[in-house]
Amino acid sequence: MTHSVSTIPAANTALKSTARPRCLRREKPPTQPITSRRERILALAEKHRYVPVARVSDTLLIHHPVIGCIIPGTRNMGNASLLDALVERGVKVKKYELTVTDIGNLAIDLVDAATIVIGTPTVHFGPHPAVYSATHLANALRPKLKYAAIIGSYGWGTKAVEQISGLIPNLKAEVLGTVMCKGKPRAEDLAALDALADAIAEKHRAL
């Protein structure tokens, strides 16, 4: 009788794979740039860096119009006084009321402005929080501002000018003046705003 001989399975002699785990493989660097608009982006960067100052002419007036009825002067100073005075002197002005301002539009206009006028009522001896935020943004963006001014109002006392000045160390702008009035602007306050408008207009004519 013929007996079948069972075959004993051979020992597993397969070599372990020498391939590296995927996490250890060196991937080839991409052969295509991330963006095909490299030249345009670099050109815009160069323009922003080296644009002649003479091509910058806008004045930005950013302010919080009023807080309650205690300090009603900022709206009058910004709207009816300084804004009109600048326009009469041929200065192109863009006004931003921070209660309704799109912060993106403000950032865009900050890039090419020559002068910024910051107007604020006094809240707890300092600037209004909305003005604080916008001023901090201007400092972070480091625009090519040449001149700056601060106007505002207060009820009992204020340190708004000192606090705003401390918020903009990155702005290498010449401060043309500050006008802070107690309550509603009086004749001497309006005269100071006219003098500030004269100073801004004179500086812009020289750009």
C-alpha positions in Angstrom: 0.0 0.0 0.0 1.3 3.3 -1.0 1.1 5.9 1.7 1.0 9.6 0.8 3.7 11.6 2.4 2.5 14.9 3.8 4.5 17.9 2.8 5.8 19.9 5.7 5.4 23.6 5.0 8.7 25.2 4.4 9.9 27.7 6.9 9.1 31.3 6.1 12.3 32.5 4.7 11.0 35.7 3.0 13.2 38.6 3.7 11.7 41.6 5.4 11.1 44.5 3.1 13.9 47.0 2.9 11.5 49.8 1.9 11.4 52.7 4.3 8.1 53.6 6.0 6.3 56.4 4.2 6.8 58.8 7.0 10.6 58.4 6.6 10.8 58.7 2.8 12.2 61.8 1.3 9.7 63.3 -0.9 10.9 65.1 -4.0 10.5 68.9 -3.8 7.7 70.3 -6.0 8.9 71.3 -9.5 6.2 74.0 -9.9 6.0 77.2 -7.9 3.2 77.6 -5.4 1.8 80.6 -7.4 2.4 81.6 -11.0 1.9 85.3 -10.1 5.4 85.6 -8.5 6.5 88.5 -10.7 3.3 90.5 -10.0 3.5 90.0 -6.3 7.2 91.1 -6.2 6.4 94.1 -8.4 3.6 95.2 -6.0 5.9 94.7 -3.0 8.6 96.9 -4.7 6.1 99.6 -5.5 4.9 99.7 -1.9 8.4 99.9 -0.6 9.9 102.5 -3.0 6.9 104.6 -4.1 7.8 108.3 -4.1 6.2 110.2 -1.3 5.1 112.9 -3.7 2.5 110.4 -5.1 0.8 110.2 -1.7 -1.7 112.9 -0.9 -4.7 111.5 1.1 -5.6 112.6 4.6 -7.5 110.0 6.7 -9.7 111.4 9.5 -10.6 108.5 11.8 -12.7 109.1 14.8 -15.5 107.9 17.1 -18.2 110.5 16.7 -19.6 110.8 20.3 -20.1 109.1 23.6 -23.4 109.9 25.2 -24.0 113.5 26.1 -21.1 114.0 28.4 -18.4 114.7 25.8 -20.2 115.8 22.6 -17.3 117.7 21.1 -15.6 115.1 18.9 -18.4 114.9 16.3 -18.4 118.7 15.9 -14.6 118.9 15.7 -14.3 116.1 13.1 -17.4 116.8 10.9 -18.2 120.4 10.8 -14.8 121.9 11.6 -11.6 120.2 10.6 -13.1 118.2 7.7 -14.6 121.4 6.1 -11.5 123.3 6.8 -9.3 120.7 5.0 -11.7 120.5 2.0 -11.7 124.3 1.7 -7.9 124.2 1.5 -7.9 121.7 -1.3 -6.8 118.7 0.8 -8.4 115.4 -0.2 -9.9 113.8 2.9 -11.4 110.4 3.6 -13.4 110.3 6.8 -13.9 107.1 8.8 -16.5 107.0 11.6 -15.4 104.0 13.6 -18.9 103.0 14.6 -19.6 101.9 11.0 -16.2 101.5 9.4 -15.1 98.4 7.6 -11.7 97.8 9.1 -10.5 96.3 5.8 -11.2 99.5 3.9 -9.4 101.5 6.5 -6.4 99.2 6.2 -6.4 99.7 2.4 -6.5 103.5 2.6 -3.8 103.6 5.3 -1.3 102.2 2.8 -1.3 105.3 0.6 -2.2 108.1 3.0 0.2 110.9 3.8 -1.6 112.1 7.0 -3.7 110.6 9.6 -5.9 112.6 12.0 -7.1 110.6 15.0 -10.2 112.0 16.8 -11.5 110.5 20.0 -13.7 111.3 22.9 -12.2 110.5 26.3 -13.4 107.3 28.1 -11.8 106.8 31.6 -9.1 109.3 30.8 -8.1 107.5 27.6 -9.2 107.1 24.0 -12.4 105.2 23.1 -11.8 101.5 22.6 -12.7 101.7 18.9 -10.1 104.4 18.4 -7.6 102.4 20.4 -8.2 99.4 18.1 -7.9 101.4 14.9 -4.7 103.2 16.1 -3.2 99.8 17.1 -4.0 98.6 13.5 -2.2 101.6 12.0 0.8 100.9 14.1 0.9 97.2 13.1 0.6 97.9 9.4 3.4 100.5 9.4 2.1 102.6 6.5 4.1 105.3 4.9 2.4 108.1 6.8 4.3 111.4 6.9 2.2 113.4 9.3 -0.2 112.8 12.1 -2.5 114.8 14.4 -4.8 114.1 17.3 -8.1 115.9 18.1 -10.7 115.1 20.7 -12.8 116.1 23.6 -13.1 115.4 27.3 -15.4 116.1 30.3 -13.1 116.3 33.4 -9.6 115.3 32.4 -7.9 113.3 29.7 -4.7 111.4 28.9 -5.9 110.4 25.4 -3.1 112.2 23.6 -0.4 110.5 25.7 -2.0 107.0 25.3 -2.5 107.4 21.6 1.1 108.6 21.1 2.2 105.5 23.0 0.3 103.2 20.6 2.1 104.3 17.5 5.8 103.8 18.0 6.2 102.2 14.5 4.8 105.3 12.7 7.6 107.6 11.8 5.3 110.5 11.3 5.7 114.1 12.2 3.0 115.2 14.7 1.5 118.5 13.3 -0.6 119.2 16.4 -3.1 118.1 19.0 -6.4 119.8 19.8 -8.3 118.6 22.8 -11.4 120.6 23.9 -13.4 120.4 27.1 -17.0 119.7 26.1 -18.2 121.4 23.0 -15.5 123.2 21.0 -15.3 127.0 21.7 -14.0 129.7 19.5 -10.3 129.1 20.5 -10.7 125.4 19.8 -12.1 126.1 16.3 -9.3 128.5 15.7 -6.8 125.8 16.7 -8.5 123.4 14.2 -8.2 126.0 11.5 -4.5 126.3 12.3 -4.1 122.6 12.1 -5.8 122.5 8.7 -3.4 125.2 7.5 -0.4 123.1 8.7 -1.7 120.0 6.9 -2.5 121.8 3.7 1.0 123.5 3.7 2.7 120.1 4.2 0.6 118.5 1.4 1.5 121.3 -1.0 5.1 120.4 -0.5 4.7 116.7 -1.3 
